[in-house]
Amino acid sequence: MLGSEALIIDDDEKLTVRIGVALLPGGELLQVTTAVKYRSVRGRLAFAPRRLMHAAAVNTLARRAPTTLRRRALARNPAAASLTGQVSRKALGRGSSAGR
């Protein structure tokens, strides 16, 4: 997945939406590009609530990307698959309470 891009297309009669999501080589930068073309005034009105949801979705995607990638990498290695939950809990700051 490193260095590749996913294209999300969401079109209707009022607007055209393209969202590109890419994890740049090196895995340190997640890039999200959104392009919206309004086909009418109704398109502008229809996108207003989507704009708010889009911002929240992009923030969630960016925040969870490192954990998701780590989990997928561990899932590819069956010997390490049992560690997936433990790694996810640590990434979320919910590791063991022994050190607290």
C-alpha positions in Angstrom: 0.0 0.0 0.0 2.9 2.4 0.5 3.2 4.8 -2.4 -0.2 3.9 -3.8 -3.4 5.9 -4.0 -7.1 5.2 -3.7 -9.6 7.2 -5.7 -13.1 7.7 -4.2 -15.8 8.9 -6.7 -19.2 10.2 -5.5 -21.2 11.8 -8.3 -24.8 12.7 -8.6 -26.8 15.1 -10.8 -26.0 18.1 -8.5 -22.2 17.7 -8.0 -19.1 15.7 -8.9 -16.8 14.6 -6.1 -13.3 13.1 -6.3 -11.3 12.2 -3.2 -7.8 10.8 -3.5 -6.2 9.1 -0.5 -2.5 8.2 -0.7 0.1 7.0 1.8 3.3 8.5 0.4 6.5 6.5 0.1 8.1 6.1 3.5 4.8 5.8 5.2 5.1 9.0 7.2 2.7 11.2 5.3 -1.0 10.5 4.5 -2.3 12.8 1.7 -6.0 13.4 1.1 -7.0 15.5 -1.8 -10.6 16.5 -2.4 -12.1 18.1 -5.6 -15.7 19.1 -5.8 -17.4 20.5 -8.9 -20.8 22.1 -8.3 -23.2 21.5 -11.2 -25.9 23.8 -9.8 -26.9 25.9 -6.8 -28.5 22.8 -5.5 -25.1 21.1 -5.6 -23.7 23.8 -3.3 -26.6 23.3 -0.9 -26.3 19.5 -1.0 -22.5 19.6 -0.3 -22.8 21.9 2.8 -23.6 19.0 5.3 -21.1 16.7 3.5 -18.4 19.3 4.0 -18.7 19.0 7.8 -18.8 15.2 7.6 -15.8 15.1 5.2 -13.6 17.1 7.6 -14.5 14.8 10.5 -13.9 11.7 8.3 -10.5 12.9 7.1 -9.4 13.8 10.6 -10.4 10.3 11.8 -8.7 8.6 8.9 -5.4 10.5 9.5 -5.5 9.8 13.3 -6.1 6.1 12.8 -3.8 5.5 9.8 -0.7 4.4 11.8 -2.7 1.9 13.9 -4.4 0.5 10.8 -1.2 0.1 8.9 0.5 -1.6 11.9 -2.4 -4.0 12.3 -2.4 -4.9 8.6 1.3 -5.5 8.7 0.9 -7.8 11.6 -2.0 -9.6 10.0 0.2 -10.5 7.1 2.6 -12.3 9.5 0.6 -15.2 11.0 3.1 -15.7 13.8 2.7 -12.1 15.0 -1.1 -12.0 14.4 -1.8 -12.7 18.1 0.0 -9.4 19.0 -2.4 -7.3 16.9 -4.8 -6.5 19.8 -1.9 -5.7 22.1 -0.2 -3.4 19.6 -3.5 -1.6 18.9 -4.1 -1.1 22.6 -0.6 0.3 23.1 -1.1 2.6 20.1 -4.3 4.0 21.6 -2.5 4.5 25.0 -4.4 1.6 26.6 -1.5 -0.7 27.3 -1.0 -2.7 30.5 -1.4 -0.9 33.8 1.7 -2.5 35.3 3.8 0.6 34.7 1.3 3.0 36.2 
